[in-house]
């Protein structure tokens, strides 16, 4: 049975560590994350991306994660990542997601808050927890090159501390993703996190804080962000990069086109697990179960 993200993040916030959240696009990614979390005795926070949930993808991947969670001793949460459509959020909740994110970060404050409140009301009525985003994390597409930590001037899109308390009061969200200098995708330039801004947010927010764009952000910066209040860090590019490298290396080496998939995926699986375990240890979630 899946657990909610709220349950996981409450302990992380109390004990000053962060749980890495991994987008899983297929069976092999899911298996690598769950096995790594089990071996490291860490909560497992898996996420679904909209592009993987189109058509029959939504019920199929949700059923896969829900059923797989029965075979692991660690708590498992399945979280909908970066949804902007209320109907998709409803479908995900009905399918069995235990947590959802509504991303209204490109909207003005009033519309973001109004839409998020609508999502929260529906989700809470179904026992599902909600993450929202205030400010705007750079929107480089997953897998692309992001020149900076935001679209243009990073300072223009950072979360404003003076808006945080009002946003939480209006929406009653369970977790808040904040913009402090990271970006989605693969960095070309190293980001510089605004820990001073994070401190200002932490001082006025009573909800767990989330950092998006964890892939490629230096470990020392992420660990510092954890010390200053971050409890969940999203990871995708680092894992999918390891997977693709493993597949590429194996397929370039294997001559038999009918080689079993188990063998083809062997290196990719091992490399993904290595990345996942590294994040679990460095973020402090290893050994919490």
Secondary structure, 3 states (H helix, E strand, C coil): CCCCHHHHHHHHHHHCCCEEEEECCCHHHHHHHHHHHHHHCCCEEEEEEHHHCCCCHHHHHHHHHHHHHCCCCCCEEEEEEEECCHHHHHHHHHHCCCEEEECCCCCCHHHHHHHHHHHHHHHHHCCCEEEEEECCCECCCCCCEECCCCCCCHHHHCCCHHHHHHHHHHHCCCEEEECCCCECCEECCCCCCCHHHHHHHHCCCCCEEEECCCCCCCHHHHHHHHHCCEEEEEECHHHHHHHHHHHHHHHHHCCCCCCCHHHHCHHHHHHHHHHHHHHHHHHCCCCCC
